[in-house]
Amino acid sequence: MLSRKRFALSTLAALAGFGLVLAGPIAPARAAVTALKVRVGGVRPGGIVAKRLAFCAFNRKGEVGLGLNRSPAIWWSKGPAGTKSYAIIVHDSDVPSVATDVNKKGTTLPASMPRVDFYHWVLVDIPTHIRHIPYAHDSKGVTPHGKKPGPTKYGVRGINSYTNWFAADPKMKGEYGGYDGPCPPWNDAIPHHYHFAVYALNVAKLDVSGNFTGPDALKAMQGHILAEGSVVGLYSLNKAVIKSMKAKK
């Protein structure tokens, strides 16, 4: 078994060489919708995402390594009449579209670089009596090869984007179901925006199956959204960017 330090180094190496399929965000078609009030533990609107929620974080030596990767507690208000289920989609909207210089010493990923979406949590078919998911329920740490997608007590897990990210790494590849938190490149010139969105839907079950992704779920939601709400938090592993973020608080 790999030591935590060796595991962290192998993970970061994999993150430096990941491949992404470019895909723009899918905006679900909808009529006028009402707003859900959403609250996320460890994520203030416009604030810095708590370290405990991150897949990657600074260790005591100030080096980037594996984080606690706890899933956040999340609460939302009751959906309007006709709500038959809820869904949670969490994504980073600032992932570099070109991986060549990701986590590469002596380089900086410019703010002008085109960005794509990276999905961190896909949970659908949440029963209407549930409007709170407890802290660390969907992730208690980094799980090599991923957590199992499919039905859970709180809904049905899809797979997140770490599934593709680690596809070429024998130590990490697998199906990454449920929540896995932020791990932006430490040489990125911008903070990453993490969107924690909750949707109230007029169907009890979405038309998705198997290892469905964030885009799959969003596509299936088209025409079924009655209400939605979100909290957006920031996270970075670039010390200069972090300093700037804290100065703006």
Buried (B, 14 or more C-beta within 10 A) or exposed (E): EEEEEEBBBBBBEBBBBBEBEEEEEBEBEBEEBEEBEBBBBBBBEEBBBBBBBBBBBBEEEEEBBBBBBBBBBBBBBEBEEEBBBBBBBBBBBBBBEEBEBBBBEEEBBEEEBEBBBBBBBBBBBBEBEEBEBEBBBBBBEBBBBBBBBBEBEBBBBBBBBBBBBBEEBEBBBBBBBBBBBBBBBBBBBBBBBBBBBBBBBBBEEBEBEEBBBBBBBBBBBEEBBBBBBBBBBBBBBBEEBBEEBEEEE
